[in-house]
Amino acid sequence: MPDLDTHHVGLTVADLESILPFYRDVLGLAVVDRFSVDGEAFSDAVDVPGATGTFAHLETDDGDVRIELVEYDPAADGGSADALNQSGAVHLGFAVSDLDTFYAGLPDDVETLSEPRTTASGTSILFLRDPEGNLIEVLEA
């Protein structure tokens, strides 16, 4: 199985534009990337039918921590508490050099939200759950 490298800590937010100034201006994090992702591969990967996501990646001054803020449409208003598009949902993001090899090496009892998917942004992603149900994203950029 390929080695994992830390990539980001993700936080789902209800309104990216209104919360971004807090992380940027109050906490002093640098915005290093902004993008949107949609399409069937993305909605399948996050297990939210018709999902689109608007993202902001921020980093600390030393670059040691990347925070991913994501606003989903549709939001999980009234949805299950463990849904990825629920405001406040958190996930850990890890990068691998070969996502398909990582996926093939997972034990049979590991729950994944889908098979690896390549999104419209060109990133291949896979979400899985740890034994307590916490979300883990593994990506190959």
DSSP file (Angstrom, degrees, kcal/mol; ACC not computed):
  #  RESIDUE AA STRUCTURE BP1 BP2  ACC     N-H-->O    O-->H-N    N-H-->O    O-->H-N    TCO  KAPPA ALPHA  PHI   PSI    X-CA   Y-CA   Z-CA
    1    1 A M              0   0    0      0, 0.0   101,-0.1     0, 0.0     3,-0.1   0.000 360.0 360.0 360.0 135.9    0.0    0.0    0.0
    2    2 A P        -     0   0    0      0, 0.0     2,-0.1     0, 0.0   103,-0.0  -0.242 360.0 -98.0 -62.4 151.9    1.4    3.5   -0.9
    3    3 A D        -     0   0    0      1,-0.1    94,-0.4    93,-0.0     2,-0.4  -0.425  35.5-125.6 -69.1 144.1    2.6    5.7    2.0
    4    4 A L        -     0   0    0     92,-0.1     2,-0.4    -2,-0.1    92,-0.2  -0.756  21.2-167.1 -90.8 137.3    0.2    8.4    3.2
    5    5 A D  E     -A   95   0A   0     90,-2.3    90,-3.4    -2,-0.4     2,-0.1  -0.976  32.3-107.0-117.6 137.9    1.2   12.0    3.4
    6    6 A T  E     +A   94   0A   0     -2,-0.4    88,-0.2    88,-0.2     3,-0.1  -0.421  43.8 166.7 -62.4 134.6   -0.9   14.5    5.3
    7    7 A H  E     -     0   0A   0     86,-2.7     2,-0.3     1,-0.4    87,-0.2   0.736  51.0 -34.8-116.2 -50.7   -2.7   16.8    2.8
    8    8 A H  E     -A   93   0A   0     85,-1.6    85,-3.4    57,-0.1     2,-0.5  -0.991  37.3-120.9-165.1 166.6   -5.5   18.7    4.7
    9    9 A V  E     -Ab  92  67A   0     57,-2.0    59,-2.8    -2,-0.3     2,-0.4  -0.997  38.7-149.5-114.7 124.6   -8.0   18.9    7.4
   10   10 A G  E     -Ab  91  68A   0     81,-3.2    81,-1.8    -2,-0.5     2,-0.4  -0.768  15.6-173.6-104.7 141.6  -11.5   19.6    5.9
   11   11 A L  E     -Ab  90  69A   0     57,-3.2    59,-2.0    -2,-0.4     2,-0.4  -0.992  19.0-138.9-132.0 123.9  -14.3   21.5    7.5
   12   12 A T  E     - b   0  70A   0     77,-2.9    76,-3.0    -2,-0.4     2,-0.3  -0.689  25.9-170.5 -82.0 131.3  -17.8   21.8    5.9
   13   13 A V        -     0   0    0     57,-2.6    59,-0.5    -2,-0.4     3,-0.3  -0.859  28.5-136.2-122.3 156.4  -19.3   25.3    6.2
   14   14 A A  S    S+     0   0    0     -2,-0.3     2,-0.3     1,-0.3    -1,-0.1   0.838  97.9  18.0 -78.8 -34.5  -22.7   26.7    5.4
   15   15 A D     >  -     0   0    0      1,-0.1     4,-1.7    55,-0.0     3,-0.4  -0.824  62.8-171.0-144.9  98.0  -21.5   29.9    3.7
   16   16 A L  H  > S+     0   0    0     -2,-0.3     4,-2.3    -3,-0.3    -1,-0.1   0.887  86.1  53.5 -58.6 -44.1  -17.9   30.0    2.5
   17   17 A E  H  4 S+     0   0    0      1,-0.2    -1,-0.2     2,-0.2    -2,-0.0   0.844 111.7  44.7 -64.9 -33.3  -17.9   33.7    1.6
   18   18 A S  H  4 S+     0   0    0     -3,-0.4     4,-0.2     1,-0.2    -1,-0.2   0.790 119.0  40.4 -83.3 -25.4  -19.1   34.8    5.0
   19   19 A I  H >X S+     0   0    0     -4,-1.7     4,-1.3     1,-0.1     3,-1.0   0.727  95.9  78.7 -94.1 -22.4  -16.8   32.5    7.0
   20   20 A L  H 3X S+     0   0    0     -4,-2.3     4,-2.6     1,-0.2     5,-0.3   0.874  86.5  59.5 -55.8 -41.9  -13.6   32.9    4.9
   21   21 A P  H 3>>S+     0   0    0      0, 0.0     4,-2.9     0, 0.0     5,-1.1   0.842 101.4  56.4 -58.5 -31.0  -12.7   36.4    6.4
   22   22 A F  I <>>S+     0   0    0     -3,-1.0     5,-2.1    -4,-0.2     4,-0.9   0.957 112.5  39.2 -62.8 -49.8  -12.6   34.8    9.8
   23   23 A Y  I  <5S+     0   0    0     -4,-1.3     6,-2.3     3,-0.2    -1,-0.2   0.880 126.0  37.9 -68.3 -37.6  -10.0   32.3    8.8
   24   24 A R  I  <5S+     0   0    0     -4,-2.6     4,-0.2     4,-0.2    -2,-0.2   0.946 129.9  24.5 -78.2 -51.5   -8.1   34.7    6.6
   25   25 A D  I  <5S+     0   0    0     -4,-2.9    -3,-0.2    -5,-0.3    -2,-0.1   0.867 129.9  35.5 -89.9 -39.9   -8.3   38.0    8.6
   26   26 A V  I  <<S+     0   0    0     -5,-1.1    -3,-0.2    -4,-0.9    -4,-0.1   0.928 130.1  30.7 -82.0 -48.0   -8.8   36.9   12.2
   27   27 A L  S   <S-     0   0    0     -5,-2.1    -3,-0.2    -6,-0.2    -4,-0.1   0.648 101.1-130.2 -87.2 -14.8   -6.6   33.7   12.2
   28   28 A G        +     0   0    0     -6,-0.3     2,-0.2     1,-0.2    -4,-0.2   0.729  47.3 159.0  76.6  22.0   -4.2   35.0    9.6
   29   29 A L        -     0   0    0     -6,-2.3     2,-0.4    31,-0.1    -1,-0.2  -0.574  39.7-123.7 -79.3 142.7   -4.3   32.0    7.3
   30   30 A A  E     -C   59   0A   0     29,-2.5    29,-2.1    -2,-0.2     2,-0.7  -0.712  15.0-129.4 -87.6 132.4   -3.2   32.5    3.7
   31   31 A V  E     +C   58   0A   0     -2,-0.4    27,-0.3    27,-0.2     3,-0.1  -0.727  33.8 170.1 -79.0 116.7   -5.7   31.5    1.0
   32   32 A V  E     +     0   0A   0     25,-2.8     2,-0.3    -2,-0.7    26,-0.2   0.588  60.4  10.1-106.3 -14.4   -3.6   29.3   -1.3
   33   33 A D  E     -C   57   0A   0     24,-1.4    24,-2.9     2,-0.0     2,-0.3  -0.959  51.3-172.2-163.8 145.3   -6.3   28.0   -3.6
   34   34 A R  E     +C   56   0A   0     -2,-0.3     2,-0.3    22,-0.2    22,-0.2  -0.993  26.3 141.1-138.8 135.1  -10.0   28.5   -4.5
   35   35 A F  E     -C   55   0A   0     20,-1.6    20,-3.6    -2,-0.3     2,-0.3  -0.986  36.7-130.5-164.4 165.6  -12.0   26.2   -6.8
   36   36 A S  E     -C   54   0A   0     -2,-0.3     2,-0.4    18,-0.2    18,-0.2  -0.933  16.6-163.8-123.8 150.7  -15.3   24.5   -7.4
   37   37 A V  E     +C   53   0A   0     16,-2.7    16,-2.9    -2,-0.3     2,-0.2  -0.999  18.9 149.6-135.6 137.6  -16.0   20.9   -8.2
   38   38 A D        +     0   0    0     -2,-0.4    82,-0.8    14,-0.2     4,-0.4  -0.794  18.9  91.4-145.7-169.8  -19.1   19.3   -9.6
   39   39 A G  S  > S-     0   0    0     12,-0.3     4,-2.4    -2,-0.2     5,-0.2  -0.138  81.9 -68.8  99.8 165.6  -20.1   16.3  -11.8
   40   40 A E  H  > S+     0   0    0      1,-0.2     4,-2.7     2,-0.2     5,-0.2   0.863 126.4  56.3 -61.4 -40.4  -21.1   12.7  -11.3
   41   41 A A  H  > S+     0   0    0      2,-0.2     4,-2.2     1,-0.2    -1,-0.2   0.910 111.1  44.7 -61.1 -41.4  -17.7   11.6  -10.2
   42   42 A F  H  > S+     0   0    0     -4,-0.4     4,-2.2     2,-0.2     5,-0.2   0.953 114.0  47.4 -67.4 -49.7  -17.7   14.1   -7.4
   43   43 A S  H  X>S+     0   0    0     -4,-2.4     5,-1.9     8,-0.3     4,-0.6   0.871 114.3  48.5 -63.6 -35.3  -21.2   13.5   -6.2
   44   44 A D  H ><5S+     0   0    0     -4,-2.7     3,-0.5    -5,-0.2    -1,-0.2   0.920 110.3  51.8 -65.3 -43.5  -20.6    9.7   -6.3
   45   45 A A  H 3<5S+     0   0    0     -4,-2.2    82,-0.3    -5,-0.2    -2,-0.2   0.870 117.1  37.4 -64.1 -37.7  -17.3   10.1   -4.3
   46   46 A V  H 3<5S-     0   0    0     -4,-2.2    38,-0.4     2,-0.2    -1,-0.2   0.467 106.9-126.2 -93.8  -1.7  -18.9   12.2   -1.6
   47   47 A D  T <<5S+     0   0    0     -4,-0.6    -3,-0.2    -3,-0.5    -4,-0.1   0.873  70.6 123.4  60.1  41.8  -22.2   10.1   -1.6
   48   48 A V    > < -     0   0    0     -5,-1.9     3,-2.1    -6,-0.2    -1,-0.2  -0.917  64.5-125.1-131.6 104.7  -24.4   13.2   -2.1
   49   49 A P  T 3  S+     0   0    0      0, 0.0    -9,-0.0     0, 0.0    -5,-0.0  -0.229  91.2   0.3 -54.0 129.9  -26.6   13.1   -5.2
   50   50 A G  T 3  S+     0   0    0      1,-0.2   -11,-0.1   -10,-0.1   -10,-0.1   0.620  94.0 168.1  70.8  14.5  -26.1   16.1   -7.4
   51   51 A A    <   -     0   0    0     -3,-2.1     2,-0.3   -11,-0.1   -12,-0.3  -0.279  17.8-177.8 -67.6 143.3  -23.5   17.6   -5.1
   52   52 A T  E     - D   0  73A   0     21,-2.1    21,-2.3   -14,-0.2     2,-0.4  -0.948  10.8-155.1-127.1 154.2  -21.2   20.5   -6.0
   53   53 A G  E     -CD  37  72A   0    -16,-2.9   -16,-2.7    -2,-0.3     2,-0.5  -0.995  11.1-157.8-134.3 138.6  -18.6   21.9   -3.8
   54   54 A T  E     -CD  36  71A   0     17,-2.3    17,-2.5    -2,-0.4     2,-0.3  -0.975  27.5-165.9-112.3 125.1  -16.9   25.3   -3.5
   55   55 A F  E     -CD  35  70A   0    -20,-3.6   -20,-1.6    -2,-0.5     2,-0.4  -0.805  23.0-172.3-119.6 149.0  -13.5   25.1   -1.8
   56   56 A A  E     -CD  34  69A   0     13,-2.1    13,-2.8    -2,-0.3     2,-0.5  -0.982  13.0-157.2-133.4 128.8  -11.0   27.4   -0.2
   57   57 A H  E     -CD  33  68A   0    -24,-2.9   -25,-2.8    -2,-0.4   -24,-1.4  -0.920  15.8-177.9-104.6 129.9   -7.6   26.0    0.8
   58   58 A L  E     -CD  31  67A   0      9,-2.6     9,-2.9    -2,-0.5     2,-0.3  -0.912   5.9-161.9-126.0 152.0   -5.7   28.0    3.5
   59   59 A E  E     -CD  30  66A   0    -29,-2.1   -29,-2.5    -2,-0.3     7,-0.2  -0.950  21.3-114.0-133.8 154.7   -2.3   27.5    5.1
   60   60 A T    >   -     0   0    0      5,-1.5     3,-1.5    -2,-0.3   -31,-0.1  -0.333  45.3 -97.6 -73.0 166.2   -0.5   28.6    8.2
   61   61 A D  T 3  S+     0   0    0      1,-0.3    -1,-0.1     2,-0.1   -32,-0.0   0.858 126.6  47.6 -56.3 -37.8    2.6   30.8    7.8
   62   62 A D  T 3  S-     0   0    0      1,-0.1    -1,-0.3     3,-0.0    -2,-0.0   0.537 107.2-127.5 -83.6  -4.6    4.9   27.8    8.0
   63   63 A G  S <  S+     0   0    0     -3,-1.5    -2,-0.1     2,-0.2     3,-0.1   0.587  74.2 123.0  73.3   9.0    2.9   25.8    5.5
   64   64 A D        +     0   0    0      1,-0.1     2,-0.4    -5,-0.0    -1,-0.1   0.747  68.8  43.1 -76.2 -23.0    2.6   22.9    8.0
   65   65 A V        -     0   0    0      2,-0.0    -5,-1.5   -57,-0.0     2,-0.5  -0.986  63.0-165.2-129.8 129.3   -1.2   22.8    8.1
   66   66 A R  E     - D   0  59A   0     -2,-0.4   -57,-2.0    -7,-0.2     2,-0.5  -0.959   9.2-160.4-110.8 128.1   -3.6   23.1    5.2
   67   67 A I  E     -bD   9  58A   0     -9,-2.9    -9,-2.6    -2,-0.5     2,-0.6  -0.917   2.9-156.4-107.1 130.4   -7.3   23.8    6.1
   68   68 A E  E     -bD  10  57A   0    -59,-2.8   -57,-3.2    -2,-0.5     2,-0.5  -0.935   6.2-168.7-109.4 115.3   -9.9   23.0    3.5
   69   69 A L  E     -bD  11  56A   0    -13,-2.8   -13,-2.1    -2,-0.6     2,-0.4  -0.890  12.3-176.3 -98.6 131.4  -13.2   24.9    3.8
   70   70 A V  E     -bD  12  55A   0    -59,-2.0   -57,-2.6    -2,-0.5     2,-0.5  -0.993  18.8-161.6-135.5 132.4  -16.0   23.5    1.6
   71   71 A E  E     - D   0  54A   0    -17,-2.5   -17,-2.3    -2,-0.4     2,-0.3  -0.956  20.3-153.5-108.7 122.8  -19.5   24.7    1.0
   72   72 A Y  E     - D   0  53A   0     -2,-0.5   -19,-0.2   -59,-0.5     3,-0.1  -0.717   7.4-131.0 -97.9 146.0  -21.8   22.0   -0.5
   73   73 A D  E    S+ D   0  52A   0    -21,-2.3   -21,-2.1     1,-0.3     2,-0.1  -0.953 100.5  37.5-130.5 115.9  -24.8   22.4   -2.6
   74   74 A P  S    S-     0   0    0      0, 0.0    -1,-0.3     0, 0.0     2,-0.1   0.431  93.3-152.4 -80.8 148.2  -27.1   20.8   -1.7
   75   75 A A        -     0   0    0     -2,-0.1     2,-0.9     1,-0.1    11,-0.2  -0.446  27.2-109.6 -75.8 160.1  -26.4   21.4    2.0
   76   76 A A    >   +     0   0    0      9,-1.6     3,-2.8    -2,-0.1     2,-0.4  -0.231  48.9 171.3 -89.8  47.1  -27.6   18.6    4.3
   77   77 A D  T 3  S-     0   0    0     -2,-0.9     3,-0.1     1,-0.3     9,-0.0  -0.427  80.7  -3.7 -59.1 115.9  -30.3   20.7    5.9
   78   78 A G  T 3  S+     0   0    0     -2,-0.4    -1,-0.3     1,-0.2     3,-0.1   0.523 110.5 130.6  76.0   4.5  -32.2   18.2    7.9
   79   79 A G    <   -     0   0    0     -3,-2.8    -1,-0.2     1,-0.2    -3,-0.1  -0.141  69.3 -62.3 -81.0-178.5  -29.9   15.4    6.6
   80   80 A S    >   -     0   0    0      1,-0.1     3,-1.7    -3,-0.1    -1,-0.2  -0.325  44.0-122.0 -67.0 148.3  -28.1   12.8    8.6
   81   81 A A  T 3  S+     0   0    0      1,-0.3    -1,-0.1    -3,-0.1     5,-0.1   0.719 110.6  53.7 -64.8 -22.1  -25.5   14.1   11.1
   82   82 A D  T 3  S+     0   0    0      7,-0.1    -1,-0.3     3,-0.0     2,-0.2   0.338  78.9 122.8 -96.8   8.4  -22.8   12.0    9.5
   83   83 A A    X   -     0   0    0     -3,-1.7     3,-1.7     1,-0.1     6,-0.1  -0.484  65.0-133.8 -71.5 138.4  -23.4   13.4    6.0
   84   84 A L  T 3  S+     0   0    0    -38,-0.4    -1,-0.1     1,-0.3     5,-0.1   0.771 105.2  55.4 -63.9 -27.3  -20.3   15.0    4.4
   85   85 A N  T 3  S+     0   0    0    -39,-0.2    -9,-1.6     2,-0.1     2,-0.4   0.307  80.9 114.2 -91.3  10.7  -22.3   18.0    3.3
   86   86 A Q  S X  S-     0   0    0     -3,-1.7     3,-2.5   -11,-0.2   -74,-0.2  -0.684  80.6-105.7 -79.2 127.8  -23.6   18.7    6.8
   87   87 A S  T 3  S+     0   0    0     -2,-0.4   -74,-0.2     1,-0.3     3,-0.1  -0.303 108.5  27.4 -54.2 132.6  -22.3   22.0    8.2
   88   88 A G  T 3  S+     0   0    0    -76,-3.0    -1,-0.3     1,-0.3   -75,-0.1   0.279  84.3 144.8  94.8  -9.3  -19.6   21.3   10.7
   89   89 A A    <   -     0   0    0     -3,-2.5   -77,-2.9    -5,-0.1     2,-0.4  -0.384  32.1-160.4 -63.2 140.1  -18.6   18.0    9.2
   90   90 A V  E     +A   11   0A   0    -79,-0.2    45,-0.6    -3,-0.1     2,-0.3  -0.939  13.7 174.9-123.8 143.4  -14.9   17.3    9.5
   91   91 A H  E     -Ae  10 135A   0    -81,-1.8   -81,-3.2    -2,-0.4     2,-0.4  -0.988  26.6-127.2-143.5 155.4  -12.6   15.0    7.6
   92   92 A L  E     -Ae   9 136A   0     43,-1.6    45,-3.5    -2,-0.3     2,-0.5  -0.839  23.9-149.5 -98.3 139.4   -8.9   14.3    7.4
   93   93 A G  E     -Ae   8 137A   0    -85,-3.4   -86,-2.7    -2,-0.4   -85,-1.6  -0.943  15.4-179.8-116.1 129.6   -7.2   14.4    4.0
   94   94 A F  E     -Ae   6 138A   0     43,-2.8    45,-2.8    -2,-0.5     2,-0.4  -0.950  16.9-140.8-124.6 146.1   -4.3   12.2    3.0
   95   95 A A  E     -Ae   5 139A   0    -90,-3.4   -90,-2.3    -2,-0.4     2,-0.3  -0.848  17.6-176.7-105.9 142.4   -2.4   12.1   -0.3
   96   96 A V        -     0   0    0     43,-2.3     3,-0.3    -2,-0.4    45,-0.2  -0.918  31.8-130.5-130.3 159.7   -1.0    9.0   -1.9
   97   97 A S  S    S+     0   0    0    -94,-0.4     2,-0.3    -2,-0.3    43,-0.1   0.746 102.0  26.9 -81.1 -23.3    1.0    8.5   -5.1
   98   98 A D     >  -     0   0    0      1,-0.1     4,-2.0    41,-0.1    -1,-0.3  -0.812  61.8-177.8-143.9  97.9   -1.3    5.8   -6.4
   99   99 A L  H  > S+     0   0    0     -2,-0.3     4,-2.9    -3,-0.3     5,-0.2   0.867  84.5  55.2 -66.6 -38.2   -5.0    5.8   -5.3
  100  100 A D  H  > S+     0   0    0      2,-0.2     4,-2.5     1,-0.2    -1,-0.2   0.902 109.5  47.1 -63.8 -40.0   -6.0    2.7   -7.2
  101  101 A T  H  > S+     0   0    0      2,-0.2     4,-1.5     1,-0.2    -1,-0.2   0.908 112.5  50.2 -66.3 -42.0   -3.2    0.7   -5.4
  102  102 A F  H  < S+     0   0    0     -4,-2.0     4,-0.4     2,-0.2     3,-0.4   0.947 112.2  47.5 -58.3 -49.3   -4.2    2.1   -2.1
  103  103 A Y  H >< S+     0   0    0     -4,-2.9     3,-1.4     1,-0.2    -2,-0.2   0.912 110.0  52.1 -60.0 -44.6   -7.9    1.2   -2.7
  104  104 A A  H 3< S+     0   0    0     -4,-2.5    -1,-0.2     1,-0.3    -2,-0.2   0.798 107.8  53.8 -63.5 -28.0   -7.0   -2.3   -3.8
  105  105 A G  T 3< S+     0   0    0     -4,-1.5    -1,-0.3    -3,-0.4    -2,-0.2   0.489  81.7 113.4 -87.0  -2.9   -5.0   -2.8   -0.6
  106  106 A L  S <  S-     0   0    0     -3,-1.4    -3,-0.0    -4,-0.4    -4,-0.0  -0.441  76.3-106.8 -69.1 140.5   -7.8   -1.9    1.8
  107  107 A P    >   -     0   0    0      0, 0.0     3,-1.8     0, 0.0    -1,-0.1  -0.314  29.8-113.1 -60.9 151.7   -9.2   -4.7    4.0
  108  108 A D  T 3  S+     0   0    0      1,-0.3    -2,-0.1    -3,-0.1    -3,-0.0   0.748 113.2  59.8 -60.1 -25.5  -12.6   -6.0    2.9
  109  109 A D  T 3  S+     0   0    0      2,-0.1     2,-0.5     0, 0.0    -1,-0.3   0.410  77.4 108.0 -89.0   4.5  -14.2   -4.6    6.1
  110  110 A V    <   -     0   0    0     -3,-1.8     2,-0.5     1,-0.0    20,-0.1  -0.717  68.2-134.4 -83.5 125.2  -13.3   -1.0    5.4
  111  111 A E        -     0   0    0     -2,-0.5    18,-2.4    18,-0.5     2,-0.3  -0.677  24.7-175.0 -82.0 124.5  -16.4    1.1    4.5
  112  112 A T  B     -F  128   0A   0     -2,-0.5    16,-0.3    16,-0.2     3,-0.1  -0.881  29.2-138.2-114.3 152.2  -15.9    3.4    1.5
  113  113 A L  S    S-     0   0    0     14,-2.6     2,-0.3    -2,-0.3    15,-0.1   0.779  83.4 -27.4 -77.6 -26.0  -18.4    5.9    0.2
  114  114 A S  S    S-     0   0    0     13,-0.6    -1,-0.2   -69,-0.1    13,-0.2  -0.946  78.2 -77.2-165.7 177.4  -17.6    4.9   -3.4
  115  115 A E  S    S-     0   0    0     -2,-0.3    12,-0.1     1,-0.2    10,-0.1  -0.399  76.8 -64.6 -74.6 167.1  -14.7    3.5   -5.5
  116  116 A P        -     0   0    0      0, 0.0     2,-0.4     0, 0.0    10,-0.2  -0.294  60.9-165.8 -55.3 139.1  -12.0    6.0   -6.4
  117  117 A R  E     -G  125   0A   0      8,-2.4     8,-3.1    -3,-0.1     2,-0.6  -0.978  18.5-139.5-130.2 141.6  -13.4    8.8   -8.6
  118  118 A T  E     -G  124   0A   0     -2,-0.4     6,-0.3     6,-0.3   -77,-0.2  -0.912  28.0-148.1-101.3 118.8  -11.6   11.4  -10.7
  119  119 A T    >   -     0   0    0      4,-2.7     3,-2.1    -2,-0.6   -80,-0.1  -0.213  30.2 -96.9 -82.2 172.6  -13.4   14.7  -10.4
  120  120 A A  T 3  S+     0   0    0    -82,-0.8    -1,-0.1     1,-0.3   -81,-0.1   0.721 123.2  63.1 -62.0 -21.5  -13.7   17.5  -13.0
  121  121 A S  T 3  S-     0   0    0      2,-0.2    -1,-0.3   -83,-0.1     3,-0.1   0.551 118.5-111.2 -80.1  -6.1  -10.7   19.2  -11.3
  122  122 A G  S <  S+     0   0    0     -3,-2.1     2,-0.4     1,-0.3    -2,-0.1   0.447  76.9 128.3  91.9   0.9   -8.5   16.2  -12.2
  123  123 A T        -     0   0    0     16,-0.0    -4,-2.7    -5,-0.0     2,-0.5  -0.772  53.0-140.5 -93.0 132.7   -8.1   15.0   -8.7
  124  124 A S  E     -GH 118 140A   0     16,-2.3    16,-2.6    -2,-0.4     2,-0.3  -0.809  29.4-177.0 -90.7 129.9   -8.8   11.4   -7.9
  125  125 A I  E     -GH 117 139A   0     -8,-3.1    -8,-2.4    -2,-0.5     2,-0.3  -0.902  20.0-176.3-131.8 155.6  -10.5   11.0   -4.5
  126  126 A L  E     - H   0 138A   0     12,-1.5    12,-2.9    -2,-0.3     2,-0.4  -0.963  10.7-157.4-148.0 130.4  -11.8    8.3   -2.2
  127  127 A F  E     + H   0 137A   0    -82,-0.3   -14,-2.6    -2,-0.3   -13,-0.6  -0.927  18.7 168.6-110.2 137.3  -13.7    8.7    1.0
  128  128 A L  E     -FH 112 136A   0      8,-2.6     8,-2.7    -2,-0.4     2,-0.4  -0.899  27.6-121.6-137.6 168.5  -13.7    6.0    3.7
  129  129 A R  E     - H   0 135A   0    -18,-2.4   -18,-0.5    -2,-0.3     6,-0.2  -0.914  17.0-134.3-115.8 140.0  -14.8    5.7    7.3
  130  130 A D    >   -     0   0    0      4,-2.3     3,-2.3    -2,-0.4   -19,-0.1  -0.269  47.8 -84.2 -76.8 176.4  -12.7    4.7   10.2
  131  131 A P  T 3  S+     0   0    0      0, 0.0    -1,-0.1     0, 0.0    -2,-0.0   0.703 132.5  49.6 -60.2 -18.9  -14.1    2.2   12.7
  132  132 A E  T 3  S-     0   0    0      2,-0.1    -3,-0.0     0, 0.0    -2,-0.0   0.373 123.3-102.6 -98.6   4.3  -16.0    5.0   14.6
  133  133 A G    <   +     0   0    0     -3,-2.3     2,-0.1     1,-0.3     0, 0.0   0.471  69.6 149.3  92.9   2.6  -17.5    6.4   11.4
  134  134 A N        -     0   0    0      1,-0.1    -4,-2.3    -5,-0.1     2,-0.3  -0.433  49.0-112.2 -70.9 144.8  -15.2    9.4   11.0
  135  135 A L  E     -eH  91 129A   0    -45,-0.6   -43,-1.6    -6,-0.2     2,-0.4  -0.602  31.3-174.8 -85.6 135.8  -14.5   10.5    7.4
  136  136 A I  E     -eH  92 128A   0     -8,-2.7    -8,-2.6    -2,-0.3     2,-0.5  -0.998   9.2-156.6-126.6 127.2  -11.1   10.1    5.8
  137  137 A E  E     -eH  93 127A   0    -45,-3.5   -43,-2.8    -2,-0.4     2,-0.5  -0.904   6.3-169.9-103.7 133.5  -10.4   11.4    2.3
  138  138 A V  E     -eH  94 126A   0    -12,-2.9   -12,-1.5    -2,-0.5     2,-0.3  -0.992  16.0-179.6-120.4 127.8   -7.5    9.9    0.4
  139  139 A L  E     -eH  95 125A   0    -45,-2.8   -43,-2.3    -2,-0.5     2,-0.5  -0.919  30.6-154.9-132.5 154.3   -6.5   11.7   -2.8
  140  140 A E  E       H   0 124A   0    -16,-2.6   -16,-2.3    -2,-0.3   -43,-0.1  -0.957 360.0 360.0-123.0 108.4   -4.1   11.5   -5.7
  141  141 A A              0   0    0     -2,-0.5    -1,-0.1   -45,-0.2   -44,-0.1   0.486 360.0 360.0 -79.1 360.0   -3.6   15.0   -7.1
